[in-house]
Amino acid sequence: MRFLLSEYINLLKEDKELDTLLTDLLVGMKFTTISKPMKGRQFGVDISAVGIDPEDGIKKVFLLAVKQGNLTRTTWDGNVNAIRSTLNQIKDTYIPISLTTNLKKLPIKIIVSTNGVRNQNVLSDWTQYVEQNTTETIEYDFWGTGEISAMLDDYLINEKLFPQEYQSLLRKSLVFLELPDYDLQHFYALIQQILEKQPKQKRHILKKLRLVRLCLNILYKWSQDNNNLKPSIYASERSLLFTWHFIQEGNHLEKSYVREEFYKIHSLKRTIGVNYFNKVVEHYKVEHSIYKYSRNSLEYSLNVWEEIGIIAIIGLTEIQEFRIHYREGNEEQAQTYYQSALSISNGLCLFIQNNPPSKYPEYDVHSIEIALALNLMNFTRNFDPAKKWISEMTLGFNNNYKLNKFFPLFRKSYEKLVDIHNGEEECDVQSSMIIPILAEYALVFNDEDLYKFVRKISMELFTDLNLQIWFPLKEMENKICIQDYSHGEGTTKHSVTLYEDAEEYKKEMVSEMELFGLEKDFKIFKHSFDIVAHVASRHYKSQPFPLTWRVFMKQEVSTK
């Protein structure tokens, strides 16, 4: 386990990664943090805390200067940011100015902390400096990768909190990570076991949440090292969902320290998503860009739909950040996140344009990816590409059926899909949830002609098609983050009629929100953390919540 931690620590950046981990470590050691990492160095000190030194049992002030990499001759005394200069600044400026009178009465331990080691050629310089500057009240120490991983093992991941079976699951997760079809079952089991029991003490709750973040971060760093971020995308989704379930089930949502820890997991998930998008976005500009990653045309099509869902979630996460900062009055930061969401939405539009299978859903359950993508396009005002996509999919239903007798399968079955594509089995046209969603989004985009086009194709070509819309039930709230919540759950409205008069259908949508839109009382929506619903829908392949698009129609009808 210490080897895994050492490898993980070596991959961390100084800013917002190594310093955050060290802050969590100090909390695990029961230290009281005086100052946490922030932009701009505070006279050489990145982290300050007060606690009992485990080496001698004496209460001390700990001042940490966090650096990245090995301690070498260059990093020791090469420039103004070198370690020697930092230590002088702490001794000459930080201690006299920043510490209170009471803190100055305590012994002080200045620590250089890095995710590396001390090189042999600088050891004598370090030793000489420490000997010359150590006093009765000031001492020095070095925490490298080995020391940090040992302390993490002792204080943050002790046997009581992180027993042998947890370590085994993490090892298996990392070992199998390089396999292209690995389903992350060991990682999912690990997160589930960590969050299985509900502790009552604040310290134990925090440890569980921080351990989830640590495990996700380890897997993320291994994914980066393998040059394949997609497993960390799935792992971050499951971590977010399981964590929300743990918080909701334990009635922790009103605790500010719990919300802060959840936000950190959400932020890590966001970082993974943005890094994934930045890595692959150039492929979205190329026609048939992901065909080369598929074994055949059918797999290409399914991969396209999977990618649409992933991009949409990454973009909607930026929208979530925009809303958080906007509500808090941070308009400049909010606009930064909105511009990021817009860039991702533009990338999604390019991906759809350059990958033709996006116009031909294979399964009716691709309504999930469609709803997520259209939701992002709506938020970012990409109305024209969204309406064009709806029109192309609708025309695709017509052409695909007339030419190939194919219509998206209502029941997901890969074997049946293969047989149909190979001409060995006929396609049954019975039910559809995609078409009502396309029709309703056409009205959300205020395009009655497009609505009528969707209506015309569905009524004239598929005369016996049973249009359906799924709605959640109140008792489902505790299930949406841990399972496929729409399979055998909720209620379905059958035989949906797309009225000729679009206004009549709009009014019916709004009235149904009052009757069936019970999800508006779910805590994810009450606490304005809609992204959890979107992630749950994509991750578990469950039907999207109608509230997430019908709310826009309600606003329009109310205005009229």
C-alpha positions as CSV (number, residue, x, y, z in Angstrom):
1,M,0.0,0.0,0.0
2,R,2.9,2.4,0.8
3,F,4.3,1.7,-2.7
4,L,0.9,2.7,-4.2
5,L,0.8,5.8,-2.1
6,S,4.4,6.7,-3.1
7,E,3.7,6.3,-6.8
8,Y,0.6,8.4,-6.4
9,I,2.4,11.2,-4.5
10,N,5.1,11.3,-7.2
11,L,2.5,12.2,-9.8
12,L,1.0,15.1,-7.9
13,K,1.5,18.7,-8.8
14,E,2.6,21.2,-6.2
15,D,-0.4,23.5,-6.5
16,K,-3.9,22.2,-5.5
17,E,-2.8,18.6,-5.4
18,L,0.2,17.9,-3.2
19,D,-0.6,20.8,-0.8
20,T,-4.3,19.6,-0.6
21,L,-3.2,16.1,0.2
22,L,-0.8,17.4,3.0
23,T,-3.7,19.5,4.4
24,D,-5.8,16.4,4.6
25,L,-2.9,14.5,6.2
26,L,-2.5,17.1,9.0
27,V,-6.3,16.9,9.7
28,G,-5.9,13.1,10.0
29,M,-3.0,13.7,12.5
30,K,-5.6,15.7,14.5
31,F,-3.7,19.0,13.9
32,T,-5.5,22.3,13.9
33,T,-4.9,24.1,10.6
34,I,-3.9,27.8,10.9
35,S,-3.7,28.6,7.2
36,K,-4.4,26.5,4.1
37,P,-2.8,26.6,0.6
38,M,-3.8,29.7,-1.4
39,K,-2.5,31.6,-4.4
40,G,0.5,33.7,-3.7
41,R,3.1,32.5,-1.1
42,Q,2.6,33.7,2.4
43,F,6.3,34.6,3.2
44,G,7.4,31.1,2.2
45,V,4.7,29.1,4.2
46,D,2.1,27.2,2.2
47,I,0.5,25.4,5.2
48,S,0.6,26.2,8.9
49,A,-0.9,24.1,11.7
50,V,-0.7,23.4,15.4
51,G,-0.5,19.9,16.8
52,I,1.3,17.3,18.8
53,D,4.5,16.2,17.2
54,P,4.4,12.4,17.0
55,E,8.2,12.2,17.3
56,D,8.4,13.6,20.9
57,G,4.8,14.2,22.0
58,I,5.3,18.0,22.3
59,K,2.7,20.6,21.0
60,K,4.3,22.7,18.2
61,V,3.6,25.1,15.4
62,F,4.2,23.3,12.0
63,L,5.1,25.5,9.0
64,L,5.2,23.7,5.7
65,A,6.9,24.9,2.5
66,V,5.5,22.7,-0.3
67,K,7.7,22.0,-3.3
68,Q,7.5,19.6,-6.3
69,G,10.2,17.1,-7.2
70,N,13.5,16.2,-5.7
71,L,15.7,18.4,-3.5
72,T,18.7,19.1,-5.7
73,R,21.5,21.6,-5.8
74,T,19.4,23.7,-8.3
75,T,16.2,23.7,-6.2
76,W,18.2,24.2,-3.0
77,D,19.9,27.5,-3.9
78,G,19.3,28.3,-7.6
79,N,17.0,31.4,-7.5
80,V,14.7,33.5,-5.4
81,N,12.2,30.6,-5.2
82,A,14.8,28.1,-4.1
83,I,14.3,26.2,-0.9
84,R,17.1,28.0,1.0
85,S,15.5,31.4,0.1
86,T,12.1,30.1,1.2
87,L,13.5,28.9,4.6
88,N,15.2,32.2,5.2
89,Q,12.0,34.0,4.4
90,I,10.0,31.9,6.9
91,K,12.6,32.4,9.6
92,D,13.2,36.2,9.0
93,T,9.7,37.3,8.0
94,Y,6.8,34.8,8.5
95,I,7.5,33.9,12.1
96,P,8.0,37.5,13.3
97,I,5.0,39.0,11.4
98,S,2.4,36.2,10.8
99,L,2.4,34.2,14.0
100,T,0.4,35.5,17.0
101,T,2.0,36.1,20.4
102,N,0.6,32.8,21.8
103,L,1.8,30.8,18.8
104,K,5.3,32.3,19.1
105,K,5.5,30.8,22.6
106,L,5.2,27.3,21.2
107,P,8.2,25.4,19.6
108,I,8.2,25.8,15.8
109,K,8.9,23.1,13.3
110,I,9.7,24.2,9.8
111,I,9.2,21.4,7.2
112,V,10.2,21.3,3.6
113,S,7.7,18.9,2.0
114,T,8.1,17.5,-1.6
115,N,6.9,14.6,-3.7
116,G,10.6,13.6,-4.2
117,V,13.7,12.8,-2.3
118,R,16.9,14.6,-1.1
119,N,19.6,14.0,-3.6
120,Q,22.9,12.9,-2.2
121,N,24.8,15.9,-3.6
122,V,22.7,18.4,-1.6
123,L,22.6,16.4,1.7
124,S,25.6,18.2,3.2
125,D,24.2,21.7,2.3
126,W,20.9,20.8,3.9
127,T,22.5,19.4,7.1
128,Q,24.8,22.4,7.4
129,Y,21.8,24.8,7.1
130,V,19.8,22.9,9.7
131,E,22.6,22.9,12.2
132,Q,23.3,26.6,11.8
133,N,19.7,27.7,12.1
134,T,18.3,25.3,14.7
135,T,17.6,27.0,18.0
136,E,15.8,26.1,21.2
137,T,12.5,27.1,19.7
138,I,13.0,26.4,16.0
139,E,13.8,23.0,14.3
140,Y,13.7,21.7,10.8
141,D,12.5,18.6,9.0
142,F,12.1,17.2,5.5
143,W,9.1,15.2,4.4
144,G,9.7,13.5,1.1
145,T,7.6,10.9,-0.8
146,G,8.7,8.2,1.6
147,E,7.8,10.1,4.8
148,I,4.5,11.4,3.4
149,S,3.3,7.9,2.2
150,A,4.3,6.4,5.6
151,M,2.3,9.1,7.5
152,L,-0.7,8.7,5.1
153,D,-0.6,5.0,5.8
154,D,-0.4,5.7,9.6
155,Y,-2.9,8.5,10.0
156,L,-5.2,8.9,7.0
157,I,-5.4,5.3,5.8
158,N,-5.0,3.3,9.0
159,E,-6.1,-0.3,9.3
160,K,-9.4,0.7,11.1
161,L,-10.4,2.9,8.2
162,F,-8.7,1.2,5.3
163,P,-8.5,-2.5,6.1
164,Q,-6.8,-5.2,4.0
165,E,-9.8,-5.8,1.7
166,Y,-9.9,-2.1,0.7
167,Q,-6.2,-2.3,-0.2
168,S,-6.8,-5.4,-2.2
169,L,-9.7,-3.8,-4.2
170,L,-7.6,-0.7,-5.0
171,R,-4.7,-2.8,-6.2
172,K,-7.0,-4.9,-8.4
173,S,-8.5,-1.6,-9.8
174,L,-5.1,-0.4,-10.8
175,V,-3.8,-3.7,-12.1
176,F,-6.8,-4.2,-14.4
177,L,-6.9,-0.5,-15.5
178,E,-4.9,-1.1,-18.6
179,L,-7.4,-3.7,-20.0
180,P,-9.6,-2.0,-22.6
181,D,-12.9,-3.6,-21.5
182,Y,-12.3,-3.4,-17.7
183,D,-15.6,-2.5,-16.0
184,L,-14.1,-1.0,-12.8
185,Q,-16.0,-3.4,-10.7
186,H,-13.3,-3.5,-8.0
187,F,-13.1,0.3,-7.7
188,Y,-16.9,0.5,-7.5
189,A,-16.9,-2.1,-4.8
190,L,-14.1,-0.2,-3.0
191,I,-16.1,3.1,-2.9
192,Q,-19.3,1.2,-1.9
193,Q,-17.5,-0.4,1.1
194,I,-15.9,2.8,2.2
195,L,-19.3,4.5,2.4
196,E,-21.2,1.5,3.6
197,K,-21.6,2.4,7.3
198,Q,-22.8,5.8,8.6
199,P,-20.5,7.2,11.3
200,K,-21.7,9.9,13.7
201,Q,-18.5,11.7,14.5
202,K,-17.4,14.6,12.3
203,R,-13.8,13.2,12.1
204,H,-15.0,9.8,10.9
205,I,-17.4,11.3,8.3
206,L,-14.6,13.5,6.9
207,K,-12.2,10.6,6.8
208,K,-14.6,8.6,4.7
209,L,-15.2,11.4,2.2
210,R,-11.5,12.2,2.0
211,L,-10.7,8.6,1.4
212,V,-13.1,8.4,-1.5
213,R,-11.4,11.5,-3.0
214,L,-7.9,10.0,-2.4
215,C,-8.9,6.7,-4.1
216,L,-10.4,8.5,-7.0
217,N,-7.3,10.7,-7.3
218,I,-5.1,7.7,-7.3
219,L,-7.1,6.0,-10.1
220,Y,-7.1,9.3,-12.0
221,K,-3.3,9.6,-11.9
222,W,-2.9,6.0,-13.0
223,S,-5.3,6.7,-15.9
224,Q,-3.1,9.7,-16.9
225,D,0.0,7.5,-16.7
226,N,-1.7,4.9,-19.0
227,N,-2.7,7.8,-21.3
228,N,-6.4,6.7,-21.1
229,L,-8.6,9.0,-19.1
230,K,-11.9,7.3,-19.9
231,P,-11.9,4.9,-16.9
232,S,-11.4,7.9,-14.6
233,I,-14.5,9.5,-16.2
234,Y,-16.6,6.5,-15.2
235,A,-15.0,6.2,-11.8
236,S,-15.6,9.9,-11.0
237,E,-19.3,9.6,-11.9
238,R,-19.7,6.6,-9.6
239,S,-17.8,8.3,-6.8
240,L,-20.0,11.4,-7.1
241,L,-23.2,9.4,-7.0
242,F,-22.2,7.1,-4.1
243,T,-21.0,10.1,-2.1
244,W,-24.3,12.0,-2.6
245,H,-26.2,8.9,-1.6
246,F,-24.0,8.6,1.6
247,I,-24.6,12.2,2.5
248,Q,-28.3,12.1,1.8
249,E,-28.9,8.8,3.6
250,G,-27.0,10.0,6.6
251,N,-28.8,13.4,6.7
252,H,-25.5,15.3,6.3
253,L,-26.7,17.8,3.7
254,E,-27.1,20.6,6.2
255,K,-23.6,20.2,7.5
256,S,-21.3,22.8,5.9
257,Y,-18.1,20.7,6.3
258,V,-19.8,17.8,4.5
259,R,-21.0,20.0,1.6
260,E,-17.4,21.3,1.3
261,E,-16.0,17.8,1.0
262,F,-18.6,16.8,-1.5
263,Y,-17.8,19.9,-3.5
264,K,-14.1,18.8,-3.6
265,I,-15.1,15.4,-5.0
266,H,-17.3,17.2,-7.5
267,S,-14.4,19.5,-8.4
268,L,-12.1,16.6,-8.9
269,K,-14.7,15.0,-11.2
270,R,-14.9,18.3,-13.1
271,T,-11.1,18.4,-13.5
272,I,-11.0,14.9,-14.9
273,G,-13.8,15.8,-17.4
274,V,-12.2,19.0,-18.6
275,N,-8.8,17.3,-19.0
276,Y,-10.5,14.5,-21.0
277,F,-12.3,17.0,-23.2
278,N,-9.1,19.1,-23.8
279,K,-7.3,15.9,-24.8
280,V,-9.8,14.6,-27.4
281,V,-11.5,17.8,-28.6
282,E,-9.3,18.0,-31.8
283,H,-10.7,14.6,-32.8
284,Y,-14.2,16.1,-32.8
285,K,-13.2,18.4,-35.7
286,V,-12.4,15.4,-37.9
287,E,-15.0,13.5,-39.9
288,H,-15.6,9.9,-38.7
289,S,-13.1,10.7,-36.0
290,I,-13.6,7.8,-33.7
291,Y,-14.3,5.2,-36.3
292,K,-10.7,4.0,-36.1
293,Y,-11.3,3.2,-32.4
294,S,-14.1,0.8,-33.3
295,R,-14.0,-2.8,-34.6
296,N,-17.0,-2.4,-37.0
297,S,-19.7,0.1,-38.0
298,L,-22.1,-1.0,-35.3
299,E,-19.5,-0.5,-32.6
300,Y,-18.7,2.8,-34.1
301,S,-22.3,3.9,-33.8
302,L,-22.5,2.8,-30.2
303,N,-19.3,4.5,-29.4
304,V,-20.6,7.7,-30.9
305,W,-23.6,7.7,-28.6
306,E,-21.5,6.9,-25.6
307,E,-19.2,9.9,-26.4
308,I,-22.2,12.2,-26.8
309,G,-23.3,11.4,-23.3
310,I,-19.8,11.9,-21.9
311,I,-19.3,15.3,-23.6
312,A,-22.8,16.5,-22.5
313,I,-22.0,15.6,-18.8
314,I,-18.7,17.5,-19.0
315,G,-20.5,20.6,-20.4
316,L,-23.3,20.4,-17.9
317,T,-20.8,20.2,-15.1
318,E,-19.5,23.6,-16.2
319,I,-23.1,24.9,-16.2
320,Q,-23.4,23.6,-12.6
321,E,-20.2,25.6,-11.7
322,F,-21.6,28.6,-13.5
323,R,-24.8,28.5,-11.4
324,I,-22.9,28.0,-8.1
325,H,-20.7,31.0,-8.7
326,Y,-23.5,33.1,-10.1
327,R,-25.7,32.5,-7.0
328,E,-22.7,33.5,-4.8
329,G,-22.3,36.7,-6.7
330,N,-19.0,35.8,-8.3
331,E,-20.1,37.0,-11.8
332,E,-16.6,37.1,-13.3
333,Q,-15.9,33.5,-12.3
334,A,-19.4,32.5,-13.3
335,Q,-18.8,33.8,-16.8
336,T,-15.5,31.9,-17.0
337,Y,-17.4,28.6,-16.4
338,Y,-20.1,29.6,-18.9
339,Q,-17.5,30.2,-21.6
340,S,-16.0,26.8,-20.8
341,A,-19.5,25.3,-21.1
342,L,-20.0,27.0,-24.4
343,S,-16.6,25.7,-25.8
344,I,-17.6,22.2,-24.8
345,S,-21.1,22.6,-26.3
346,N,-19.4,23.8,-29.5
347,G,-17.2,20.8,-29.5
348,L,-20.3,18.6,-29.0
349,C,-22.0,20.2,-32.0
350,L,-18.9,19.5,-34.1
351,F,-18.7,15.9,-33.0
352,I,-22.4,15.4,-33.9
353,Q,-21.8,17.0,-37.3
354,N,-18.7,15.0,-38.1
355,N,-20.0,11.6,-36.9
356,P,-23.1,10.5,-39.0
357,P,-24.2,7.7,-36.5
358,S,-25.3,10.6,-34.2
359,K,-28.3,11.0,-36.5
360,Y,-29.4,7.3,-36.2
361,P,-30.0,6.1,-32.7
362,E,-29.7,2.3,-32.3
363,Y,-31.6,2.0,-29.0
364,D,-34.6,4.0,-27.7
365,V,-32.6,4.4,-24.5
366,H,-30.3,6.8,-26.5
367,S,-33.0,9.2,-25.4
368,I,-30.7,9.7,-22.4
369,E,-27.8,11.0,-24.5
370,I,-30.2,13.1,-26.6
371,A,-31.8,14.8,-23.6
372,L,-28.4,15.5,-22.0
373,A,-26.9,16.9,-25.2
374,L,-30.0,19.1,-26.0
375,N,-30.0,20.3,-22.4
376,L,-26.4,21.5,-22.8
377,M,-27.1,23.1,-26.2
378,N,-30.1,24.9,-24.7
379,F,-28.1,26.3,-21.7
380,T,-25.4,27.5,-24.1
381,R,-27.9,28.9,-26.7
382,N,-26.7,26.6,-29.4
383,F,-30.2,26.6,-30.7
384,D,-29.6,26.2,-34.5
385,P,-27.3,23.2,-34.2
386,A,-29.8,21.6,-31.7
387,K,-32.8,22.1,-34.0
388,K,-30.8,20.8,-37.0
389,W,-29.9,17.7,-35.0
390,I,-33.5,17.1,-34.1
391,S,-34.5,17.5,-37.7
392,E,-31.8,15.1,-38.9
393,M,-32.7,12.4,-36.4
394,T,-36.4,12.7,-37.3
395,L,-35.5,12.4,-41.0
396,G,-33.2,9.5,-40.1
397,F,-36.1,7.6,-38.6
398,N,-37.9,8.0,-41.9
399,N,-35.0,7.0,-44.1
400,N,-33.7,4.2,-42.0
401,Y,-37.1,2.6,-41.8
402,K,-37.9,2.9,-45.5
403,L,-34.4,1.7,-46.6
404,N,-33.5,-0.8,-43.9
405,K,-36.7,-1.5,-42.0
406,F,-35.0,-0.3,-38.9
407,F,-36.3,1.7,-35.9
408,P,-34.4,2.2,-32.6
409,L,-34.9,-0.9,-30.4
410,F,-37.1,-0.3,-27.4
411,R,-35.5,-3.1,-25.4
412,K,-31.8,-2.9,-25.3
413,S,-30.2,-6.1,-26.7
414,Y,-26.9,-6.2,-28.5
415,E,-27.4,-9.7,-29.9
416,K,-30.7,-8.7,-31.4
417,L,-29.2,-5.5,-32.8
418,V,-26.5,-7.5,-34.5
419,D,-29.0,-9.9,-36.0
420,I,-31.1,-7.0,-37.3
421,H,-28.1,-5.3,-38.9
422,N,-27.0,-8.5,-40.4
423,G,-30.5,-9.0,-41.9
424,E,-31.2,-12.2,-39.8
425,E,-34.0,-10.7,-37.9
426,E,-36.7,-8.1,-38.4
427,C,-37.1,-5.0,-36.3
428,D,-40.3,-4.5,-34.3
429,V,-41.7,-1.0,-34.3
430,Q,-43.8,-0.8,-31.1
431,S,-42.9,2.0,-28.6
432,S,-40.7,5.1,-28.4
433,M,-39.6,7.5,-25.7
434,I,-37.2,9.3,-28.1
435,I,-39.9,10.9,-30.3
436,P,-41.8,12.7,-27.5
437,I,-38.5,14.1,-26.1
438,L,-37.6,15.4,-29.6
439,A,-41.0,16.9,-30.0
440,E,-40.9,18.6,-26.6
441,Y,-37.4,20.0,-27.2
442,A,-38.6,21.4,-30.5
443,L,-41.1,23.4,-28.4
444,V,-38.5,24.3,-25.8
445,F,-36.6,25.8,-28.7
446,N,-39.8,27.6,-29.7
447,D,-39.9,26.0,-33.2
448,E,-43.4,24.8,-33.9
449,D,-42.5,23.9,-37.5
450,L,-40.0,21.4,-36.2
451,Y,-42.5,20.1,-33.7
452,K,-44.9,19.5,-36.5
453,F,-42.2,17.7,-38.6
454,V,-41.5,15.3,-35.7
455,R,-45.3,14.8,-35.3
456,K,-45.8,14.2,-39.0
457,I,-43.1,11.5,-39.3
458,S,-44.2,9.7,-36.2
459,M,-47.9,9.7,-37.2
460,E,-47.7,9.1,-40.9
461,L,-44.9,6.5,-41.0
462,F,-45.3,4.8,-37.7
463,T,-49.1,4.7,-37.3
464,D,-49.1,2.1,-34.6
465,L,-46.2,3.5,-32.6
466,N,-46.9,3.9,-28.9
467,L,-45.3,7.1,-27.7
468,Q,-44.3,7.1,-24.1
469,I,-42.8,9.4,-21.4
470,W,-41.3,8.2,-18.1
471,F,-41.9,9.9,-14.8
472,P,-40.2,9.2,-11.4
473,L,-42.0,8.5,-8.2
474,K,-41.3,10.1,-4.8
475,E,-40.1,6.9,-3.2
476,M,-37.4,6.6,-5.8
477,E,-35.3,9.4,-4.4
478,N,-33.0,7.2,-2.4
479,K,-32.3,4.9,-5.4
480,I,-31.3,7.2,-8.1
481,C,-27.6,7.4,-7.1
482,I,-27.1,3.6,-6.6
483,Q,-28.9,1.8,-9.4
484,D,-30.7,1.9,-12.7
485,Y,-33.6,3.8,-11.3
486,S,-35.9,3.8,-14.3
487,H,-35.9,0.0,-14.9
488,G,-39.1,-1.3,-13.4
489,E,-39.3,1.9,-11.3
490,G,-41.4,5.1,-11.7
491,T,-44.5,5.4,-13.9
492,T,-44.9,5.6,-17.7
493,K,-47.5,7.6,-19.6
494,H,-48.5,5.5,-22.6
495,S,-50.2,6.5,-25.9
496,V,-48.9,10.0,-25.8
497,T,-50.6,12.2,-28.3
498,L,-48.7,14.9,-30.2
499,Y,-51.5,17.4,-30.7
500,E,-51.7,19.3,-34.0
501,D,-52.0,22.5,-31.9
502,A,-48.6,23.0,-30.3
503,E,-50.0,25.3,-27.7
504,E,-52.3,22.6,-26.5
505,Y,-49.4,20.2,-26.1
506,K,-47.4,22.9,-24.2
507,K,-50.2,23.4,-21.7
508,E,-50.5,19.7,-21.2
509,M,-46.7,19.5,-20.5
510,V,-47.0,22.2,-17.8
511,S,-50.1,20.6,-16.2
512,E,-48.3,17.2,-16.1
513,M,-45.3,18.9,-14.3
514,E,-47.7,19.6,-11.4
515,L,-49.2,16.1,-11.4
516,F,-46.2,14.0,-12.2
517,G,-43.1,16.2,-11.8
518,L,-42.4,14.9,-8.3
519,E,-38.6,15.1,-8.8
520,K,-38.8,18.8,-8.1
521,D,-38.9,17.9,-4.4
522,F,-35.8,15.6,-4.7
523,K,-32.9,17.0,-2.6
524,I,-30.6,17.2,-5.6
525,F,-33.0,19.8,-7.1
526,K,-33.8,21.4,-3.8
527,H,-30.1,22.0,-3.2
528,S,-29.7,23.1,-6.8
529,F,-27.2,20.3,-7.6
530,D,-28.9,19.2,-10.8
531,I,-25.7,17.6,-12.2
532,V,-26.2,14.6,-9.9
533,A,-29.4,13.8,-11.8
534,H,-27.7,14.1,-15.1
535,V,-24.8,12.0,-14.0
536,A,-27.1,9.3,-12.6
537,S,-29.0,9.2,-15.9
538,R,-25.9,8.8,-18.0
539,H,-24.0,6.5,-15.7
540,Y,-26.8,4.0,-15.0
541,K,-28.5,4.3,-18.5
542,S,-31.7,5.5,-16.8
543,Q,-34.4,7.7,-18.3
544,P,-33.8,11.4,-18.0
545,F,-35.9,13.5,-15.6
546,P,-38.6,15.4,-17.6
547,L,-38.3,18.3,-15.2
548,T,-34.8,19.1,-16.6
549,W,-36.3,20.3,-19.9
550,R,-40.0,20.9,-19.2
551,V,-39.1,23.5,-16.6
552,F,-38.1,25.8,-19.5
553,M,-41.5,25.3,-21.1
554,K,-43.2,26.1,-17.8
555,Q,-41.4,29.4,-17.7
556,E,-42.5,30.3,-21.2
557,V,-46.1,29.3,-20.7
558,S,-46.2,31.2,-17.3
559,T,-44.8,34.3,-19.1
560,K,-47.5,34.1,-21.8
